[in-house]
Amino acid sequence: MAVTKTLTGAIPYNLDSKVQQWSFTMQYEEGADATYYTSTFNIFIPATDPDGTVNFTPKAEASWTLAQLTALCPVSQWDNVFASQYDSVITNPPDDPVPDPSYVIPS
């Protein structure tokens, strides 16, 4: 089954009618029933990072498309994290310890 990724939240932070920062939430889902797993990722993306890296050019919030918003998210990083989570929880979960009620306390 394929991983479903949905941008579930996008909150713009505006100054002078232009978005200066975005807060994003993306939900990942895979599987069904016993193999169902979901995880949510959040990030704040400023127009310009403190180190001077430009992430986007500020513009009116109505000018943004879903593709542009999604492109700002670190999806490849989140893909790797989700795959690792899915593997450790669903595909290769840790073995649960088995109780031994017949154990006798040594004297």
C-alpha positions as CSV (number, residue, x, y, z in Angstrom):
1,M,0.0,0.0,0.0
2,A,1.3,3.5,-0.8
3,V,2.0,6.2,1.7
4,T,-0.6,9.0,1.7
5,K,0.8,12.5,2.5
6,T,-1.7,15.3,3.2
7,L,-0.9,18.9,4.0
8,T,-3.4,19.3,6.9
9,G,-2.3,22.8,8.1
10,A,-0.8,25.9,6.6
11,I,-0.8,29.0,8.7
12,P,0.6,32.2,7.1
13,Y,2.3,34.9,9.2
14,N,1.8,38.2,7.4
15,L,3.4,41.6,7.4
16,D,2.3,44.3,5.0
17,S,-0.1,41.8,3.4
18,K,2.7,39.4,2.5
19,V,3.5,36.1,4.0
20,Q,6.8,36.3,6.0
21,Q,6.6,32.8,7.5
22,W,4.6,29.6,7.2
23,S,3.7,27.0,9.8
24,F,3.0,23.7,8.1
25,T,1.5,20.4,9.3
26,M,1.6,17.3,7.1
27,Q,0.1,13.9,7.9
28,Y,1.5,10.7,6.6
29,E,-0.6,7.5,6.5
30,E,0.1,3.9,5.4
31,G,-1.6,0.6,5.7
32,A,-5.0,-0.5,6.8
33,D,-6.4,-2.3,9.9
34,A,-3.5,-4.0,11.7
35,T,-0.9,-2.4,9.5
36,Y,-2.3,1.1,9.7
37,Y,0.2,3.7,10.9
38,T,0.1,7.5,10.9
39,S,2.5,10.3,11.8
40,T,2.3,14.0,11.8
41,F,5.1,16.4,11.0
42,N,5.3,20.2,11.7
43,I,7.7,22.9,10.7
44,F,8.0,26.7,10.6
45,I,9.5,28.1,7.4
46,P,10.6,31.8,7.4
47,A,11.0,33.7,4.2
48,T,14.7,34.1,5.1
49,D,16.6,32.0,7.6
50,P,18.7,33.8,10.3
51,D,21.8,32.7,8.3
52,G,20.5,34.6,5.2
53,T,19.2,31.6,3.3
54,V,16.1,32.6,1.3
55,N,13.4,30.0,1.4
56,F,10.8,32.0,-0.5
57,T,9.9,35.5,-1.7
58,P,7.1,37.0,0.4
59,K,3.9,37.5,-1.4
60,A,0.1,37.6,-0.6
61,E,-1.3,34.5,1.0
62,A,-3.9,34.1,-1.8
63,S,-1.1,33.9,-4.4
64,W,0.2,30.5,-3.1
65,T,-0.7,27.2,-4.6
66,L,-0.8,23.8,-2.9
67,A,2.2,22.7,-4.9
68,Q,4.2,25.8,-3.8
69,L,3.3,25.2,-0.2
70,T,4.2,21.5,-0.3
71,A,7.5,22.3,-2.0
72,L,8.5,24.4,1.0
73,C,8.2,21.3,3.3
74,P,11.2,19.0,3.8
75,V,9.2,16.1,2.3
76,S,12.2,13.9,1.5
77,Q,13.4,14.1,5.1
78,W,9.9,13.4,6.4
79,D,9.7,10.4,3.9
80,N,12.8,8.9,5.5
81,V,11.6,9.4,9.0
82,F,8.2,8.0,8.3
83,A,9.7,5.0,6.5
84,S,11.9,4.3,9.5
85,Q,8.9,4.7,11.9
86,Y,6.7,2.4,9.9
87,D,9.5,-0.2,9.7
88,S,10.1,-0.2,13.4
89,V,6.5,-0.2,14.4
90,I,4.7,-2.3,11.7
91,T,7.2,-4.2,9.5
92,N,9.8,-5.2,12.1
93,P,8.3,-4.5,15.5
94,P,10.4,-5.4,18.5
95,D,9.6,-8.8,20.1
96,D,7.5,-8.6,23.2
97,P,8.9,-10.5,26.2
98,V,7.0,-13.7,27.1
99,P,6.1,-14.3,30.7
100,D,7.1,-17.6,32.3
101,P,4.6,-18.2,35.1
102,S,6.3,-21.6,35.9
103,Y,9.5,-19.8,37.1
104,V,10.5,-20.9,40.6
105,I,12.3,-18.5,42.9
106,P,15.6,-20.0,44.0
107,S,15.9,-20.8,47.6
